[in-house]
Amino acid sequence: MGTPKLTEKIFSTMGTSTKCGIVVMSAIALFKGILRPIFALQDKKSDPQTRKYTAMREGLTEVAALPLYATLPIGAGWLAGKIFKNHKAVHNIKLNTSFAVLGLATMAVPVICNKIQAPIMNAYKNRVEAKKAKLTPLNYQSTYKYNSGMKVGS
């Protein structure tokens, strides 16, 4: 029993083109950017503020990851092509560079997300706290008690 032609063609294309890796990584980032915030918001066991915060953080992670996965490998392959334009294996060099940078982009996402998310999440947290402070009524009690009329009883 041999492998089906369609499977062989898919694996052959995936093995010779880094664009498939870029498409797969970008699709994963896109679906995670859509689905993880939705799942975080659907968690009924946690506090509503925690759900919103988690959903926003998950969305921001994938918003940062998607451009990295889509642009860095293509840019690195283009740059390698310019640097090694007279080399006889320039095509292989471009593919290997793109693939290596795709792996590096995967490792760079957490670092970049930590740099990007901290100020955004702090601004969001400050906004939520300011909104809470504006909505909370003040418990103001005056020390002066107005007394009028007759005193009944002791």
N, C-alpha and C positions, 0 to 999 in steps of 0.2 A: 504494500500500500504506500504510494508516494504522496508527497505533499500536494495539496491543490494548487493550481496555477495562480489563483488570486492571492492566496497566502504567500506564495513564493514571490510574487510581484510586490506585495506590500512590504515584506521584509527586505527585499532587495533595494527598494526605494529608500526605506528607513535607514538602511546600512550605508548608503552612498550619499545621502543628502542631509546636511545639518538643518535644513529648513523644516524638516519633519520634527526634529527635536525642539526647535523654536516654537513651532505651532503647538506642539503638545504642552510645553511648559506655559505658553501664553494662555492656552485653553484652560489648563488647570488653575492658573492664577485668576482668570476671568470667572470661572465657575465658583472658585473659593471666595472670590470677592463678592459674588452675588448670594451664594447659599449660606456661608458661615454667618453673616450678619442676620439673615432670616432665621436660622436655627437658634442663634443667641437670643433673638427677640422672642422666640417661641417658648423659651425655658420659663415655665410658670413657677418654678420652685424658688427662683432668685428674685431679689429686689428689683423693681422696675428701673431704678437709676443704674444699678449694676448691669442690667440687660442692655440698656442704651449705651453705656460706656463700652461694654464688651463688643457690641455690634459695631460701634464706630471705630474701635481699635482694629477689629478684624478687617473691616472695609478699607481702612487706611493702609494696612499691611499689603493688601493685594493691589491697591492703587499704586503703591510704590513699586511692587514687584513686577507688574505687567510691563511698564516701559523698559525696565531693566532686561527682562527676558526677551523683549521684542527688538530692542535696539543694540544692546552691547554686542551680541554675537555677530550680527550683520555688519556693524561698524568695525569690529575687530577683523572680520574676514576681508572687508574692503581695504582696511589699512595694511593687512598682511599682503594683499594682492599688489598694493602700490609699492611696498618695500621690496618684495621679492618678484617684481614683474619680469625680470630677465631669467629667473630660475626655471629649469625645465619641468619641475614638479610644482608649479605655482598653484595649480588647482588643489592638490593634496594639502599644501601648506595652508591655503585659505580655509578648507574644510576642517582641518585639525585645529586651527586657531579658533574658528567659530565654535567648535565643540568644546574646547578647553575654556573659552570665555563663558560659555553657557553654564558650565560647572562652577566657574568663579562667580558668576552672577547669582547662582543659587546660594552660595556662601555669603555674598555681599548683601543680600536682602535683609537679614536681621540687623546688620550693622547700620545700614541706611535707614531702616525703619526706626531704630532707636534714636537716630539723629532727627528724623522728621517728626515722629509721633510725639515726642516729649513736649515741645512747645504747643502743638495743636491740642493735645489732650489737656495740658494745663490751662489753656485758654478756655476750653470747653468746661472744665471743672470749675473755673472761676466764674464763668457765665451762669452755670447752674446754681452755684452758691449765691451769686448776686440775685438771681431770680427768686431763690428761696427766701433770702433776707427781705426782699421787697414784698413778698406775699405773706410773711409771718406777721401777725398782728402783735402790737406791743401790749404788754400787760402793765398798763399805767394805772396806779392807784394813788389818789391824792391823800395826803395826810389830814387835810382839812375836811371835816365832816359837817355838812350843813345840818343844823338842828332847828327845827321850827315846831311850833305847836306846844301842846301841853305834854308833860311827861306823865305817862300812866304807869302805875306799878312802882316797884321799888327802885 
